[in-house]
Amino acid sequence: ALEQLDRAIEMQPLAALFRTRAKLYLQRGNFAAAQPDLEQAIARTLPGQNALDLGRDHLERGRILYRGAKFTDALQAFDRA
């Protein structure tokens, strides 16, 4: 599944694809790999679209930052969520 997502992202780097790959990394416990994908999903989400997904992305990003003891950044992500 990961290889297919990588290829899909190369072909069309959509927020939904980055979000899906981040979820896969999170399921595998690979938080370091999930964080940049969440950041890409956030950056590629257009204003006013997918507000629920965007909030979840910020929340999950905050959790990752919190685990890494980046408390100020985590708080900012939680506030955005």
C-alpha distances in whole Angstrom, upper triangle without the diagonal:
4,6,5,6,9,10,11,12,14,15,16,16,17,17,15,12,13,14,10,9,12,12,9,11,14,13,12,16,15,17,18,15,15,18,18,15,18,20,19,18,22,23,22,23,26,29,30,26,24,26,24,21,23,25,22,20,24,24,21,22,25,24,22,26,28,26,27,31,30,32,34,31,29,32,32,28,29,32,30,28
4,5,5,6,9,10,11,12,14,15,14,15,16,14,11,11,12,10,7,10,11,8,9,12,12,11,14,13,15,15,12,12,16,15,13,15,18,16,16,20,21,20,21,25,28,29,26,23,25,24,20,22,24,21,19,22,23,19,20,23,22,20,23,26,24,24,28,28,30,31,28,27,30,29,26,28,30,28,27
4,5,5,6,9,10,11,13,14,14,16,17,16,12,13,15,12,10,13,14,11,12,16,16,15,17,16,18,18,14,15,18,17,15,18,20,18,18,22,22,21,23,26,29,31,27,25,28,27,23,24,27,24,22,25,26,23,23,26,26,23,26,29,27,27,31,30,33,34,30,30,33,32,29,31,33,31,29
4,5,5,6,9,10,11,12,13,14,16,14,10,12,14,11,10,14,14,12,14,17,17,16,19,18,20,20,16,16,19,18,15,18,20,18,17,21,22,20,21,24,28,29,25,23,26,25,22,23,26,23,21,25,26,23,23,27,26,24,27,30,29,29,32,32,34,35,31,30,33,32,29,31,33,31,29
4,5,5,6,9,10,10,10,11,12,11,7,8,10,8,6,10,11,10,11,14,15,15,17,16,17,17,14,13,16,15,11,14,16,14,14,17,18,16,18,21,24,25,22,20,23,22,18,20,22,20,18,21,22,20,20,23,23,21,24,27,26,26,29,29,31,31,28,27,30,29,25,27,29,27,25
4,6,5,6,9,10,9,12,13,13,9,9,12,11,8,11,13,12,12,16,17,16,18,16,17,16,13,13,15,14,11,14,16,13,14,18,18,16,19,22,25,27,24,22,25,24,20,21,24,22,19,22,24,21,20,24,24,22,24,27,26,25,29,28,30,31,27,27,30,29,26,28,30,28,26
4,5,5,6,9,10,12,14,14,10,11,15,13,11,15,16,15,16,19,20,19,22,19,21,20,16,17,19,17,14,17,19,16,16,20,20,18,20,22,26,28,24,23,26,26,22,23,26,24,22,25,27,24,24,27,27,25,27,30,29,29,33,31,34,34,31,30,33,32,29,31,33,30,29
4,5,5,6,7,9,11,11,7,10,12,11,10,14,15,14,16,19,20,20,22,20,21,21,17,17,19,17,14,16,18,14,14,18,18,15,17,19,23,24,21,20,23,23,20,20,24,22,20,23,25,23,22,26,27,25,27,30,29,29,33,31,33,34,30,29,32,30,27,29,31,28,27
4,5,5,4,7,9,10,6,7,11,10,9,12,14,14,15,18,19,19,21,19,19,18,15,14,16,13,11,13,14,11,11,15,14,12,15,17,21,23,20,19,21,22,18,18,22,20,18,20,23,20,20,24,24,22,24,27,27,27,30,28,30,30,27,26,29,27,24,27,28,25,25
4,6,6,10,12,13,10,11,14,14,13,15,18,17,17,21,22,22,23,21,21,20,16,17,18,15,13,16,16,13,14,17,16,14,17,19,23,25,22,22,25,25,22,22,25,24,21,23,26,24,23,26,27,25,26,30,29,29,32,30,33,32,29,29,32,30,27,30,31,28,28
4,7,9,13,13,11,12,16,15,14,17,20,19,20,23,24,24,26,24,24,23,20,20,21,18,16,18,19,15,15,19,18,15,17,19,23,25,22,22,25,25,22,22,26,25,22,25,27,26,25,29,29,27,29,32,32,32,35,33,35,35,31,31,34,32,29,31,33,29,29
4,6,9,10,9,10,13,13,13,16,18,18,19,22,23,24,26,23,23,23,19,18,19,17,14,16,16,13,13,16,15,12,14,15,19,21,18,18,21,22,19,19,23,22,20,22,25,23,23,26,27,26,27,31,31,30,33,31,33,33,29,29,31,29,26,29,30,26,26
4,7,9,7,7,11,12,11,13,16,16,17,19,21,22,23,21,20,20,16,15,16,13,11,13,13,9,9,12,11,9,11,13,17,19,16,16,19,20,16,16,20,19,16,19,22,20,19,23,24,22,24,27,27,27,30,28,30,29,25,25,28,25,23,25,26,23,23
4,5,5,7,9,10,11,13,15,16,17,19,20,22,23,21,20,20,17,15,16,14,11,12,12,9,7,10,10,7,8,11,14,16,13,13,16,16,13,13,17,17,14,17,20,18,18,21,23,22,23,26,27,27,29,27,29,28,25,24,26,24,21,23,24,21,20
4,5,5,6,9,10,10,12,14,15,16,18,20,21,19,18,18,16,13,13,12,9,9,9,7,4,7,8,5,6,9,12,14,11,10,12,13,10,10,13,13,10,13,16,15,14,18,19,19,20,23,24,24,26,24,25,25,21,21,23,21,17,19,21,17,16
4,6,5,6,9,10,11,12,14,15,17,19,20,19,18,19,16,13,14,14,10,10,12,10,7,10,11,9,8,11,14,15,12,10,13,12,9,10,13,12,11,14,16,15,15,19,20,19,21,24,24,25,27,26,27,27,23,22,24,22,19,20,22,19,17
4,5,5,6,9,10,11,12,14,15,17,18,17,17,17,14,12,14,13,9,10,12,10,8,12,13,10,11,14,17,18,15,13,16,16,12,13,16,15,13,16,18,16,16,20,20,19,21,24,24,25,28,26,28,28,24,23,26,24,21,22,24,21,20
4,5,5,6,9,10,11,12,14,15,16,14,14,14,11,9,10,9,5,7,9,6,5,9,10,9,10,14,17,18,16,14,16,16,12,12,15,13,10,13,15,13,13,17,17,16,18,21,21,21,24,22,24,24,21,20,23,21,18,20,22,19,18
4,6,5,6,9,10,10,12,14,15,14,13,14,12,9,10,10,6,6,9,8,6,9,11,10,10,14,16,17,14,12,13,12,9,9,12,10,8,11,13,11,11,15,15,14,17,19,19,20,23,22,23,23,20,18,21,19,16,17,19,17,15
4,5,5,6,9,10,11,13,14,14,14,15,12,10,12,12,9,9,12,11,9,12,15,13,13,17,19,20,17,14,16,15,11,13,15,12,11,14,15,13,14,17,17,16,19,21,21,22,25,24,25,26,23,21,24,23,19,20,23,20,18
4,5,5,6,9,10,11,12,11,12,12,9,7,10,10,7,9,12,11,10,13,15,14,15,19,21,22,19,17,19,18,14,15,17,14,12,15,16,13,14,17,17,15,18,20,20,20,24,23,25,26,22,21,24,23,19,21,24,21,20
4,5,5,6,9,10,10,9,8,10,7,4,7,8,5,6,9,10,9,11,14,14,15,18,20,22,19,16,17,16,12,13,14,12,9,12,13,10,10,14,13,11,14,17,16,17,20,19,21,22,19,17,20,20,16,18,20,18,17
4,5,5,6,9,10,10,10,12,10,7,10,12,9,9,13,13,11,14,16,16,16,20,22,22,19,16,17,15,12,13,14,11,10,13,13,9,11,14,13,12,16,17,16,18,21,21,22,23,20,18,21,21,17,18,21,19,17
4,5,5,6,9,9,10,12,10,8,12,13,10,11,15,15,14,16,19,18,19,23,25,25,22,19,21,19,15,17,18,15,13,16,16,13,14,17,16,14,18,19,18,19,23,23,24,26,23,21,24,24,20,21,24,23,21
4,5,5,6,5,7,9,6,5,9,11,9,10,14,14,14,16,18,19,20,23,26,27,24,21,22,20,17,18,18,15,13,16,16,12,12,15,14,12,15,17,15,16,20,20,22,24,21,19,22,22,19,20,24,22,20
4,5,5,6,6,9,8,6,9,12,11,10,14,15,14,16,19,19,20,23,25,26,23,20,21,18,15,16,16,13,12,14,13,9,11,13,11,9,13,14,13,14,18,18,20,22,19,17,20,20,17,18,21,20,18
4,5,8,9,12,11,10,13,15,14,14,17,18,17,19,22,22,22,26,28,28,25,22,23,20,17,19,19,15,14,17,16,12,14,16,14,13,17,17,15,17,21,21,23,25,22,20,23,24,20,21,24,23,21
4,6,8,11,10,10,13,15,14,15,18,19,19,21,23,24,24,28,30,31,28,25,26,23,20,21,22,18,17,19,18,14,16,18,15,14,17,18,16,17,20,22,23,26,23,21,24,25,22,23,26,25,23
4,6,9,9,9,11,14,14,14,17,19,19,20,23,24,24,28,30,30,28,25,25,23,20,21,21,17,16,18,16,13,14,15,12,11,14,15,12,13,17,18,20,23,20,18,22,23,20,20,24,24,22
4,6,6,6,9,11,11,12,15,16,17,19,21,22,23,27,28,30,27,25,25,23,20,20,21,18,16,17,16,13,13,15,13,10,13,15,12,13,16,17,19,22,19,18,21,22,19,20,24,23,22
4,5,5,6,9,10,10,12,14,15,16,18,20,21,24,26,27,25,23,23,21,18,18,18,15,13,14,13,10,9,11,9,6,9,11,9,9,13,14,16,18,15,14,17,18,15,17,20,20,18
4,6,6,8,10,11,12,14,15,16,18,19,21,25,26,28,26,24,24,23,20,19,20,17,15,15,15,12,10,13,12,8,10,12,10,9,13,13,16,18,15,14,18,18,16,18,21,20,20
4,6,6,7,9,11,12,13,15,16,17,19,23,25,27,25,23,23,22,19,18,19,17,14,15,16,13,11,14,14,10,12,15,14,13,17,16,19,20,17,17,20,20,17,20,23,21,20
4,6,5,6,9,10,10,12,14,15,16,20,22,24,22,19,20,18,15,15,16,13,10,12,13,9,8,12,11,8,11,14,13,13,16,16,18,19,16,15,18,18,15,17,20,18,17
4,5,5,6,9,10,11,12,14,15,19,21,22,21,19,19,18,15,14,15,13,9,10,11,8,6,9,10,7,8,12,12,11,14,13,15,16,12,12,15,15,12,14,17,16,15
4,5,5,6,9,10,10,12,14,18,20,22,20,19,19,19,16,14,16,15,11,12,14,12,9,12,13,11,11,15,15,14,17,15,17,18,14,14,18,16,14,17,19,17,17
4,5,5,6,9,10,10,12,16,18,20,18,16,17,17,13,13,15,13,10,12,14,11,10,13,14,12,14,17,17,16,19,18,20,20,17,16,19,18,15,17,19,17,16
4,5,5,6,9,10,11,14,16,18,16,14,14,14,11,9,11,10,6,8,10,8,7,10,11,10,12,15,15,15,18,16,18,18,14,13,16,15,11,14,16,13,13
4,5,5,6,9,10,13,15,17,16,15,15,15,12,10,12,12,8,8,11,10,8,11,13,11,12,15,16,16,18,15,17,16,13,13,15,13,11,14,15,13,13
4,5,5,6,9,12,14,17,15,14,15,16,13,11,14,14,10,11,14,13,11,14,16,15,15,19,20,19,21,19,21,20,16,17,19,17,14,17,18,15,16
4,6,5,6,10,12,14,12,11,12,13,9,8,11,11,7,10,13,12,11,14,16,15,16,19,20,20,22,20,21,21,17,17,19,17,14,16,17,14,14
4,6,5,9,10,12,11,10,10,12,9,6,9,10,7,7,11,11,10,12,15,15,15,18,19,20,21,19,19,18,15,15,16,14,11,13,14,11,11
4,6,8,10,13,12,12,13,15,12,10,12,14,10,11,14,15,13,15,18,17,17,20,22,21,23,20,21,20,16,17,18,15,13,16,16,13,14
4,6,9,12,10,11,12,14,12,10,13,14,12,13,16,16,15,18,20,19,20,23,24,24,26,23,24,23,20,20,21,19,16,19,19,15,16
4,7,8,7,7,9,11,9,7,11,12,10,12,15,15,15,17,20,20,20,23,25,25,27,24,24,23,20,20,21,18,15,17,17,14,14
4,6,6,8,9,13,11,10,13,15,13,14,18,19,18,20,23,23,23,26,28,28,29,27,27,25,22,22,23,20,18,19,19,15,15
4,6,8,8,12,12,10,12,15,14,14,17,19,18,20,23,24,24,26,28,28,29,26,26,24,22,22,21,18,17,18,17,13,14
4,7,7,10,11,10,12,15,15,15,18,20,20,21,24,25,25,27,29,30,31,28,28,26,23,23,23,20,18,19,17,14,14
4,6,9,9,8,11,13,13,14,17,18,19,20,23,24,24,26,28,29,31,28,28,27,24,23,23,21,18,19,18,15,14
4,5,5,6,9,10,11,12,14,15,16,18,20,21,22,24,26,27,29,26,26,26,23,21,22,20,17,17,17,14,12
4,6,5,6,9,10,11,12,14,15,16,18,20,21,22,24,26,27,25,24,23,20,19,19,17,14,14,14,11,9
4,5,5,6,9,10,11,12,14,15,17,19,20,21,23,25,26,24,23,23,21,19,19,17,14,14,14,12,9
4,5,5,6,9,10,10,12,14,15,17,18,20,21,23,24,23,22,22,19,18,18,17,14,14,15,12,10
4,5,5,6,9,10,11,12,14,15,16,18,20,21,23,20,20,20,17,15,16,14,11,12,12,9,7
4,5,5,6,9,10,11,12,14,15,16,19,20,21,19,18,18,15,13,14,12,9,9,10,7,4
4,5,5,6,8,10,11,12,14,15,17,19,20,19,18,18,16,13,14,14,10,10,12,10,7
4,5,5,6,8,10,11,12,14,15,17,18,17,17,17,14,12,14,13,9,10,12,10,8
4,6,5,6,9,10,10,12,14,15,16,14,14,14,11,9,10,9,5,6,8,6,5
4,5,5,6,9,10,10,13,14,15,14,13,14,12,9,10,10,6,5,9,8,5
4,5,5,6,9,10,11,13,14,14,14,15,12,10,12,12,8,9,12,11,9
4,5,5,6,9,10,11,13,11,12,12,9,7,10,10,7,8,11,10,9
4,5,5,6,9,10,10,9,9,10,7,4,7,8,5,6,9,9,9
4,5,5,6,9,10,10,10,12,10,7,9,11,9,8,12,13,11
4,5,5,6,9,9,10,12,10,8,11,12,10,11,14,15,14
4,5,5,6,5,7,9,7,5,9,10,9,10,13,14,14
4,5,5,5,5,9,8,5,8,11,10,10,13,15,14
4,5,8,9,12,11,9,12,14,13,13,17,18,17
4,5,8,11,10,9,12,14,13,15,18,18,18
4,5,9,9,8,11,13,13,14,17,18,19
4,6,6,6,9,10,11,12,14,16,16
4,5,5,6,9,10,10,12,14,15
4,5,5,6,9,10,11,13,14
4,5,5,6,9,10,11,12
4,5,5,6,9,10,11
4,5,5,6,9,10
4,5,5,6,9
4,5,5,6
4,5,5
4,5
4
